[in-house]
């Protein structure tokens, strides 16, 4: 009974966070979806491509159920899953992610929570694992990158929110005032520390 509850809960959260990540592409131009937004090149479409590749591997070959989507050998990883080439379309990458969901969901539904799996790219003695550990791992990975996407999207056009139903109208005046309040608090704290004031 507890296994069913744990699996349903983790799987439900994974489904939620997949959609949240994908939503961050909505309404963006082709350029804004792809352009590097950090000094290391992190970009929104690349995050989706990366998470799709990660999920395809973990719910695929780890349990002897290789993804129907062709993947390069994990030994040949070169970082190309972190960005979209000029000939890769947004629809192709989103389609890859959605097909990965279907394959992953089938694995999660059909495999017991304590079913053994093997992750050849994890160091010993951690490479032998089970579905529960992989669900937690992939959920963490998806959640982490959805958080990255939150910040990146806010930097592109100011849109925020975890899901469409939670998105609020942008009040530029309120945002500017809130930003100024936090900036002032930071400057005041830095000034006190510089003058040798007490640390909290």
KEKE-206797 format. One record per residue (C-alpha): residue number from 1; residue in three letters; x, y negated, z. Coordinates in Angstrom, 2 decimals. Last residue first. Example, Ala and Ser with C-alpha at 12.3 -4.5 7.8 and 13.67 -1.06 7.14 Angstrom:
BEGIN
<r><k>2</k><r>SER</r><c1>13.67</c1><c2>1.06</c2><c3>7.14</c3></r>
<r><k>1</k><r>ALA</r><c1>12.30</c1><c2>4.50</c2><c3>7.80</c3></r>
END
This chain:
BEGIN
<r><k>200</k><r>UNK</r><c1>23.38</c1><c2>-38.93</c2><c3>12.87</c3></r>
<r><k>199</k><r>UNK</r><c1>26.75</c1><c2>-40.58</c2><c3>12.33</c3></r>
<r><k>198</k><r>UNK</r><c1>27.57</c1><c2>-43.57</c2><c3>14.48</c3></r>
<r><k>197</k><r>UNK</r><c1>28.89</c1><c2>-46.72</c2><c3>12.82</c3></r>
<r><k>196</k><r>UNK</r><c1>32.43</c1><c2>-46.97</c2><c3>11.52</c3></r>
<r><k>195</k><r>UNK</r><c1>31.85</c1><c2>-49.89</c2><c3>9.18</c3></r>
<r><k>194</k><r>UNK</r><c1>31.94</c1><c2>-47.60</c2><c3>6.15</c3></r>
<r><k>193</k><r>UNK</r><c1>29.39</c1><c2>-45.31</c2><c3>7.85</c3></r>
<r><k>192</k><r>UNK</r><c1>27.01</c1><c2>-48.24</c2><c3>8.37</c3></r>
<r><k>191</k><r>UNK</r><c1>27.47</c1><c2>-49.43</c2><c3>4.77</c3></r>
<r><k>190</k><r>UNK</r><c1>26.83</c1><c2>-45.96</c2><c3>3.37</c3></r>
<r><k>189</k><r>UNK</r><c1>23.61</c1><c2>-45.70</c2><c3>5.38</c3></r>
<r><k>188</k><r>UNK</r><c1>22.45</c1><c2>-49.11</c2><c3>4.15</c3></r>
<r><k>187</k><r>UNK</r><c1>23.25</c1><c2>-48.23</c2><c3>0.54</c3></r>
<r><k>186</k><r>UNK</r><c1>21.37</c1><c2>-44.92</c2><c3>0.79</c3></r>
<r><k>185</k><r>UNK</r><c1>18.34</c1><c2>-46.55</c2><c3>2.44</c3></r>
<r><k>184</k><r>UNK</r><c1>18.31</c1><c2>-49.24</c2><c3>-0.25</c3></r>
<r><k>183</k><r>UNK</r><c1>18.42</c1><c2>-46.66</c2><c3>-3.02</c3></r>
<r><k>182</k><r>UNK</r><c1>15.55</c1><c2>-44.74</c2><c3>-1.42</c3></r>
<r><k>181</k><r>UNK</r><c1>13.39</c1><c2>-47.88</c2><c3>-1.20</c3></r>
<r><k>180</k><r>UNK</r><c1>14.34</c1><c2>-48.94</c2><c3>-4.76</c3></r>
<r><k>179</k><r>UNK</r><c1>13.30</c1><c2>-45.55</c2><c3>-6.16</c3></r>
<r><k>178</k><r>UNK</r><c1>9.95</c1><c2>-45.77</c2><c3>-4.39</c3></r>
<r><k>177</k><r>UNK</r><c1>9.36</c1><c2>-49.30</c2><c3>-5.73</c3></r>
<r><k>176</k><r>UNK</r><c1>10.28</c1><c2>-48.29</c2><c3>-9.29</c3></r>
<r><k>175</k><r>UNK</r><c1>8.06</c1><c2>-45.23</c2><c3>-9.09</c3></r>
<r><k>174</k><r>UNK</r><c1>5.11</c1><c2>-47.22</c2><c3>-7.77</c3></r>
<r><k>173</k><r>UNK</r><c1>5.45</c1><c2>-49.73</c2><c3>-10.59</c3></r>
<r><k>172</k><r>UNK</r><c1>5.81</c1><c2>-47.03</c2><c3>-13.23</c3></r>
<r><k>171</k><r>UNK</r><c1>2.64</c1><c2>-45.21</c2><c3>-12.19</c3></r>
<r><k>170</k><r>UNK</r><c1>2.88</c1><c2>-42.00</c2><c3>-14.23</c3></r>
<r><k>169</k><r>UNK</r><c1>-0.43</c1><c2>-40.11</c2><c3>-14.23</c3></r>
<r><k>168</k><r>UNK</r><c1>-0.17</c1><c2>-36.89</c2><c3>-12.28</c3></r>
<r><k>167</k><r>UNK</r><c1>0.72</c1><c2>-33.38</c2><c3>-13.41</c3></r>
<r><k>166</k><r>UNK</r><c1>-0.53</c1><c2>-30.67</c2><c3>-11.06</c3></r>
<r><k>165</k><r>UNK</r><c1>-2.89</c1><c2>-29.00</c2><c3>-13.55</c3></r>
<r><k>164</k><r>UNK</r><c1>-0.11</c1><c2>-28.86</c2><c3>-16.11</c3></r>
<r><k>163</k><r>UNK</r><c1>2.17</c1><c2>-26.87</c2><c3>-13.77</c3></r>
<r><k>162</k><r>UNK</r><c1>5.19</c1><c2>-27.70</c2><c3>-11.63</c3></r>
<r><k>161</k><r>UNK</r><c1>4.97</c1><c2>-31.43</c2><c3>-12.11</c3></r>
<r><k>160</k><r>UNK</r><c1>6.96</c1><c2>-34.26</c2><c3>-13.63</c3></r>
<r><k>159</k><r>UNK</r><c1>7.02</c1><c2>-36.34</c2><c3>-16.80</c3></r>
<r><k>158</k><r>UNK</r><c1>9.52</c1><c2>-39.21</c2><c3>-16.72</c3></r>
<r><k>157</k><r>UNK</r><c1>10.43</c1><c2>-39.03</c2><c3>-20.40</c3></r>
<r><k>156</k><r>UNK</r><c1>13.82</c1><c2>-37.37</c2><c3>-20.76</c3></r>
<r><k>155</k><r>UNK</r><c1>15.10</c1><c2>-37.55</c2><c3>-17.18</c3></r>
<r><k>154</k><r>UNK</r><c1>11.92</c1><c2>-36.02</c2><c3>-15.78</c3></r>
<r><k>153</k><r>UNK</r><c1>12.30</c1><c2>-33.22</c2><c3>-18.32</c3></r>
<r><k>152</k><r>UNK</r><c1>15.83</c1><c2>-32.48</c2><c3>-17.13</c3></r>
<r><k>151</k><r>UNK</r><c1>14.81</c1><c2>-32.45</c2><c3>-13.47</c3></r>
<r><k>150</k><r>UNK</r><c1>11.90</c1><c2>-30.06</c2><c3>-13.94</c3></r>
<r><k>149</k><r>UNK</r><c1>13.95</c1><c2>-27.91</c2><c3>-16.36</c3></r>
<r><k>148</k><r>UNK</r><c1>16.59</c1><c2>-27.34</c2><c3>-13.69</c3></r>
<r><k>147</k><r>UNK</r><c1>13.82</c1><c2>-26.27</c2><c3>-11.33</c3></r>
<r><k>146</k><r>UNK</r><c1>12.50</c1><c2>-23.85</c2><c3>-13.97</c3></r>
<r><k>145</k><r>UNK</r><c1>16.08</c1><c2>-22.59</c2><c3>-14.16</c3></r>
<r><k>144</k><r>UNK</r><c1>16.16</c1><c2>-21.72</c2><c3>-10.47</c3></r>
<r><k>143</k><r>UNK</r><c1>12.67</c1><c2>-20.20</c2><c3>-10.53</c3></r>
<r><k>142</k><r>UNK</r><c1>13.56</c1><c2>-17.95</c2><c3>-13.44</c3></r>
<r><k>141</k><r>UNK</r><c1>16.79</c1><c2>-16.76</c2><c3>-11.82</c3></r>
<r><k>140</k><r>UNK</r><c1>15.12</c1><c2>-16.21</c2><c3>-8.46</c3></r>
<r><k>139</k><r>UNK</r><c1>12.27</c1><c2>-14.27</c2><c3>-10.06</c3></r>
<r><k>138</k><r>UNK</r><c1>14.83</c1><c2>-12.25</c2><c3>-12.00</c3></r>
<r><k>137</k><r>UNK</r><c1>16.71</c1><c2>-11.31</c2><c3>-8.81</c3></r>
<r><k>136</k><r>UNK</r><c1>13.61</c1><c2>-10.54</c2><c3>-6.72</c3></r>
<r><k>135</k><r>UNK</r><c1>12.19</c1><c2>-8.35</c2><c3>-9.49</c3></r>
<r><k>134</k><r>UNK</r><c1>15.57</c1><c2>-6.68</c2><c3>-9.90</c3></r>
<r><k>133</k><r>UNK</r><c1>15.82</c1><c2>-5.87</c2><c3>-6.19</c3></r>
<r><k>132</k><r>UNK</r><c1>12.32</c1><c2>-4.36</c2><c3>-6.17</c3></r>
<r><k>131</k><r>UNK</r><c1>12.98</c1><c2>-2.41</c2><c3>-9.37</c3></r>
<r><k>130</k><r>UNK</r><c1>15.98</c1><c2>-0.59</c2><c3>-7.93</c3></r>
<r><k>129</k><r>UNK</r><c1>19.77</c1><c2>-0.89</c2><c3>-7.65</c3></r>
<r><k>128</k><r>UNK</r><c1>23.01</c1><c2>0.81</c2><c3>-8.62</c3></r>
<r><k>127</k><r>UNK</r><c1>25.42</c1><c2>-1.91</c2><c3>-9.76</c3></r>
<r><k>126</k><r>UNK</r><c1>26.02</c1><c2>-3.22</c2><c3>-6.25</c3></r>
<r><k>125</k><r>UNK</r><c1>28.96</c1><c2>-1.02</c2><c3>-5.19</c3></r>
<r><k>124</k><r>UNK</r><c1>30.48</c1><c2>-1.97</c2><c3>-7.55</c3></r>
<r><k>123</k><r>UNK</r><c1>30.36</c1><c2>-5.11</c2><c3>-9.62</c3></r>
<r><k>122</k><r>UNK</r><c1>27.25</c1><c2>-6.09</c2><c3>-11.60</c3></r>
<r><k>121</k><r>UNK</r><c1>27.55</c1><c2>-6.00</c2><c3>-15.42</c3></r>
<r><k>120</k><r>UNK</r><c1>26.54</c1><c2>-2.33</c2><c3>-15.59</c3></r>
<r><k>119</k><r>UNK</r><c1>23.22</c1><c2>-2.96</c2><c3>-13.84</c3></r>
<r><k>118</k><r>UNK</r><c1>21.73</c1><c2>0.48</c2><c3>-13.07</c3></r>
<r><k>117</k><r>UNK</r><c1>18.14</c1><c2>1.14</c2><c3>-12.09</c3></r>
<r><k>116</k><r>UNK</r><c1>16.46</c1><c2>3.39</c2><c3>-9.58</c3></r>
<r><k>115</k><r>UNK</r><c1>12.68</c1><c2>3.32</c2><c3>-9.02</c3></r>
<r><k>114</k><r>UNK</r><c1>11.87</c1><c2>1.88</c2><c3>-5.58</c3></r>
<r><k>113</k><r>UNK</r><c1>9.13</c1><c2>-0.43</c2><c3>-6.89</c3></r>
<r><k>112</k><r>UNK</r><c1>7.77</c1><c2>2.32</c2><c3>-9.13</c3></r>
<r><k>111</k><r>UNK</r><c1>7.97</c1><c2>1.80</c2><c3>-12.89</c3></r>
<r><k>110</k><r>UNK</r><c1>4.94</c1><c2>1.53</c2><c3>-15.19</c3></r>
<r><k>109</k><r>UNK</r><c1>3.61</c1><c2>-1.93</c2><c3>-14.35</c3></r>
<r><k>108</k><r>UNK</r><c1>7.00</c1><c2>-3.58</c2><c3>-13.99</c3></r>
<r><k>107</k><r>UNK</r><c1>8.27</c1><c2>-2.00</c2><c3>-17.20</c3></r>
<r><k>106</k><r>UNK</r><c1>5.12</c1><c2>-3.00</c2><c3>-19.12</c3></r>
<r><k>105</k><r>UNK</r><c1>5.38</c1><c2>-6.53</c2><c3>-17.75</c3></r>
<r><k>104</k><r>UNK</r><c1>8.98</c1><c2>-6.71</c2><c3>-18.92</c3></r>
<r><k>103</k><r>UNK</r><c1>8.06</c1><c2>-5.68</c2><c3>-22.47</c3></r>
<r><k>102</k><r>UNK</r><c1>5.18</c1><c2>-8.14</c2><c3>-22.65</c3></r>
<r><k>101</k><r>UNK</r><c1>7.19</c1><c2>-10.96</c2><c3>-21.07</c3></r>
<r><k>100</k><r>UNK</r><c1>10.02</c1><c2>-10.31</c2><c3>-23.53</c3></r>
<r><k>99</k><r>UNK</r><c1>7.59</c1><c2>-10.77</c2><c3>-26.39</c3></r>
<r><k>98</k><r>UNK</r><c1>6.68</c1><c2>-14.16</c2><c3>-24.90</c3></r>
<r><k>97</k><r>UNK</r><c1>10.33</c1><c2>-15.19</c2><c3>-24.57</c3></r>
<r><k>96</k><r>UNK</r><c1>11.17</c1><c2>-14.14</c2><c3>-28.13</c3></r>
<r><k>95</k><r>UNK</r><c1>8.14</c1><c2>-16.04</c2><c3>-29.42</c3></r>
<r><k>94</k><r>UNK</r><c1>9.30</c1><c2>-19.14</c2><c3>-27.54</c3></r>
<r><k>93</k><r>UNK</r><c1>12.72</c1><c2>-18.77</c2><c3>-29.16</c3></r>
<r><k>92</k><r>UNK</r><c1>11.31</c1><c2>-18.23</c2><c3>-32.65</c3></r>
<r><k>91</k><r>UNK</r><c1>8.77</c1><c2>-21.04</c2><c3>-32.26</c3></r>
<r><k>90</k><r>UNK</r><c1>11.52</c1><c2>-23.46</c2><c3>-31.25</c3></r>
<r><k>89</k><r>UNK</r><c1>13.36</c1><c2>-22.61</c2><c3>-34.42</c3></r>
<r><k>88</k><r>UNK</r><c1>16.85</c1><c2>-21.20</c2><c3>-34.64</c3></r>
<r><k>87</k><r>UNK</r><c1>18.67</c1><c2>-22.57</c2><c3>-37.70</c3></r>
<r><k>86</k><r>UNK</r><c1>20.31</c1><c2>-25.47</c2><c3>-35.84</c3></r>
<r><k>85</k><r>UNK</r><c1>21.52</c1><c2>-23.22</c2><c3>-33.06</c3></r>
<r><k>84</k><r>UNK</r><c1>19.64</c1><c2>-23.23</c2><c3>-29.77</c3></r>
<r><k>83</k><r>UNK</r><c1>21.52</c1><c2>-23.38</c2><c3>-26.48</c3></r>
<r><k>82</k><r>UNK</r><c1>22.31</c1><c2>-21.24</c2><c3>-23.44</c3></r>
<r><k>81</k><r>UNK</r><c1>22.12</c1><c2>-17.84</c2><c3>-25.13</c3></r>
<r><k>80</k><r>UNK</r><c1>25.27</c1><c2>-18.75</c2><c3>-27.07</c3></r>
<r><k>79</k><r>UNK</r><c1>27.27</c1><c2>-18.52</c2><c3>-23.84</c3></r>
<r><k>78</k><r>UNK</r><c1>29.71</c1><c2>-15.94</c2><c3>-25.21</c3></r>
<r><k>77</k><r>UNK</r><c1>28.35</c1><c2>-12.64</c2><c3>-23.91</c3></r>
<r><k>76</k><r>UNK</r><c1>30.05</c1><c2>-9.83</c2><c3>-25.83</c3></r>
<r><k>75</k><r>UNK</r><c1>30.09</c1><c2>-7.36</c2><c3>-22.93</c3></r>
<r><k>74</k><r>UNK</r><c1>26.31</c1><c2>-7.83</c2><c3>-22.63</c3></r>
<r><k>73</k><r>UNK</r><c1>26.00</c1><c2>-6.37</c2><c3>-26.12</c3></r>
<r><k>72</k><r>UNK</r><c1>24.04</c1><c2>-8.70</c2><c3>-28.37</c3></r>
<r><k>71</k><r>UNK</r><c1>20.28</c1><c2>-8.40</c2><c3>-28.12</c3></r>
<r><k>70</k><r>UNK</r><c1>17.74</c1><c2>-7.17</c2><c3>-30.68</c3></r>
<r><k>69</k><r>UNK</r><c1>14.17</c1><c2>-7.55</c2><c3>-29.36</c3></r>
<r><k>68</k><r>UNK</r><c1>12.65</c1><c2>-4.12</c2><c3>-28.74</c3></r>
<r><k>67</k><r>UNK</r><c1>14.17</c1><c2>-4.42</c2><c3>-25.27</c3></r>
<r><k>66</k><r>UNK</r><c1>15.89</c1><c2>-1.30</c2><c3>-24.03</c3></r>
<r><k>65</k><r>UNK</r><c1>13.92</c1><c2>0.83</c2><c3>-21.54</c3></r>
<r><k>64</k><r>UNK</r><c1>16.64</c1><c2>2.74</c2><c3>-19.66</c3></r>
<r><k>63</k><r>UNK</r><c1>15.82</c1><c2>0.91</c2><c3>-16.44</c3></r>
<r><k>62</k><r>UNK</r><c1>18.70</c1><c2>-1.58</c2><c3>-16.49</c3></r>
<r><k>61</k><r>UNK</r><c1>18.40</c1><c2>-1.58</c2><c3>-20.30</c3></r>
<r><k>60</k><r>UNK</r><c1>15.09</c1><c2>-3.38</c2><c3>-20.30</c3></r>
<r><k>59</k><r>UNK</r><c1>13.72</c1><c2>-5.20</c2><c3>-17.27</c3></r>
<r><k>58</k><r>UNK</r><c1>17.10</c1><c2>-6.75</c2><c3>-16.54</c3></r>
<r><k>57</k><r>UNK</r><c1>18.19</c1><c2>-7.24</c2><c3>-20.13</c3></r>
<r><k>56</k><r>UNK</r><c1>15.03</c1><c2>-8.82</c2><c3>-21.51</c3></r>
<r><k>55</k><r>UNK</r><c1>14.75</c1><c2>-11.01</c2><c3>-18.40</c3></r>
<r><k>54</k><r>UNK</r><c1>18.21</c1><c2>-12.45</c2><c3>-18.87</c3></r>
<r><k>53</k><r>UNK</r><c1>17.68</c1><c2>-13.05</c2><c3>-22.59</c3></r>
<r><k>52</k><r>UNK</r><c1>14.35</c1><c2>-14.81</c2><c3>-22.02</c3></r>
<r><k>51</k><r>UNK</r><c1>15.91</c1><c2>-16.87</c2><c3>-19.22</c3></r>
<r><k>50</k><r>UNK</r><c1>18.68</c1><c2>-17.99</c2><c3>-21.56</c3></r>
<r><k>49</k><r>UNK</r><c1>16.38</c1><c2>-18.89</c2><c3>-24.46</c3></r>
<r><k>48</k><r>UNK</r><c1>14.11</c1><c2>-20.90</c2><c3>-22.15</c3></r>
<r><k>47</k><r>UNK</r><c1>17.08</c1><c2>-22.72</c2><c3>-20.63</c3></r>
<r><k>46</k><r>UNK</r><c1>18.45</c1><c2>-23.40</c2><c3>-24.11</c3></r>
<r><k>45</k><r>UNK</r><c1>15.18</c1><c2>-25.05</c2><c3>-25.11</c3></r>
<r><k>44</k><r>UNK</r><c1>15.56</c1><c2>-27.45</c2><c3>-22.19</c3></r>
<r><k>43</k><r>UNK</r><c1>19.23</c1><c2>-28.38</c2><c3>-22.43</c3></r>
<r><k>42</k><r>UNK</r><c1>22.34</c1><c2>-27.92</c2><c3>-20.32</c3></r>
<r><k>41</k><r>UNK</r><c1>25.38</c1><c2>-29.16</c2><c3>-22.25</c3></r>
<r><k>40</k><r>UNK</r><c1>27.97</c1><c2>-29.14</c2><c3>-19.46</c3></r>
<r><k>39</k><r>UNK</r><c1>27.92</c1><c2>-32.94</c2><c3>-19.21</c3></r>
<r><k>38</k><r>UNK</r><c1>24.17</c1><c2>-32.79</c2><c3>-18.70</c3></r>
<r><k>37</k><r>UNK</r><c1>21.20</c1><c2>-33.43</c2><c3>-21.00</c3></r>
<r><k>36</k><r>UNK</r><c1>22.42</c1><c2>-31.68</c2><c3>-24.13</c3></r>
<r><k>35</k><r>UNK</r><c1>19.85</c1><c2>-32.06</c2><c3>-26.90</c3></r>
<r><k>34</k><r>UNK</r><c1>17.52</c1><c2>-29.22</c2><c3>-27.80</c3></r>
<r><k>33</k><r>UNK</r><c1>13.98</c1><c2>-30.12</c2><c3>-26.69</c3></r>
<r><k>32</k><r>UNK</r><c1>14.75</c1><c2>-33.82</c2><c3>-27.11</c3></r>
<r><k>31</k><r>UNK</r><c1>15.79</c1><c2>-33.33</c2><c3>-30.73</c3></r>
<r><k>30</k><r>UNK</r><c1>12.80</c1><c2>-31.24</c2><c3>-31.77</c3></r>
<r><k>29</k><r>UNK</r><c1>10.51</c1><c2>-33.80</c2><c3>-30.15</c3></r>
<r><k>28</k><r>UNK</r><c1>8.93</c1><c2>-32.91</c2><c3>-26.83</c3></r>
<r><k>27</k><r>UNK</r><c1>5.18</c1><c2>-32.55</c2><c3>-26.30</c3></r>
<r><k>26</k><r>UNK</r><c1>5.36</c1><c2>-29.33</c2><c3>-24.34</c3></r>
<r><k>25</k><r>UNK</r><c1>8.89</c1><c2>-28.05</c2><c3>-23.69</c3></r>
<r><k>24</k><r>UNK</r><c1>8.55</c1><c2>-28.18</c2><c3>-19.88</c3></r>
<r><k>23</k><r>UNK</r><c1>5.51</c1><c2>-25.92</c2><c3>-20.20</c3></r>
<r><k>22</k><r>UNK</r><c1>7.79</c1><c2>-22.97</c2><c3>-20.94</c3></r>
<r><k>21</k><r>UNK</r><c1>9.42</c1><c2>-23.21</c2><c3>-17.53</c3></r>
<r><k>20</k><r>UNK</r><c1>6.10</c1><c2>-23.45</c2><c3>-15.69</c3></r>
<r><k>19</k><r>UNK</r><c1>4.70</c1><c2>-20.52</c2><c3>-17.67</c3></r>
<r><k>18</k><r>UNK</r><c1>7.61</c1><c2>-18.30</c2><c3>-16.67</c3></r>
<r><k>17</k><r>UNK</r><c1>7.26</c1><c2>-19.52</c2><c3>-13.08</c3></r>
<r><k>16</k><r>UNK</r><c1>3.67</c1><c2>-18.36</c2><c3>-12.77</c3></r>
<r><k>15</k><r>UNK</r><c1>4.31</c1><c2>-14.96</c2><c3>-14.34</c3></r>
<r><k>14</k><r>UNK</r><c1>7.24</c1><c2>-14.43</c2><c3>-11.99</c3></r>
<r><k>13</k><r>UNK</r><c1>5.12</c1><c2>-15.42</c2><c3>-8.99</c3></r>
<r><k>12</k><r>UNK</r><c1>2.46</c1><c2>-12.89</c2><c3>-9.97</c3></r>
<r><k>11</k><r>UNK</r><c1>5.06</c1><c2>-10.17</c2><c3>-10.44</c3></r>
<r><k>10</k><r>UNK</r><c1>6.50</c1><c2>-10.83</c2><c3>-7.00</c3></r>
<r><k>9</k><r>UNK</r><c1>3.07</c1><c2>-10.72</c2><c3>-5.35</c3></r>
<r><k>8</k><r>UNK</r><c1>1.82</c1><c2>-7.71</c2><c3>-7.31</c3></r>
<r><k>7</k><r>UNK</r><c1>5.00</c1><c2>-5.74</c2><c3>-6.58</c3></r>
<r><k>6</k><r>UNK</r><c1>4.96</c1><c2>-6.58</c2><c3>-2.88</c3></r>
<r><k>5</k><r>UNK</r><c1>1.25</c1><c2>-5.76</c2><c3>-2.51</c3></r>
<r><k>4</k><r>UNK</r><c1>1.62</c1><c2>-2.47</c2><c3>-4.38</c3></r>
<r><k>3</k><r>UNK</r><c1>4.64</c1><c2>-1.55</c2><c3>-2.26</c3></r>
<r><k>2</k><r>UNK</r><c1>2.76</c1><c2>-2.46</c2><c3>0.94</c3></r>
<r><k>1</k><r>UNK</r><c1>0.00</c1><c2>0.00</c2><c3>0.00</c3></r>
END
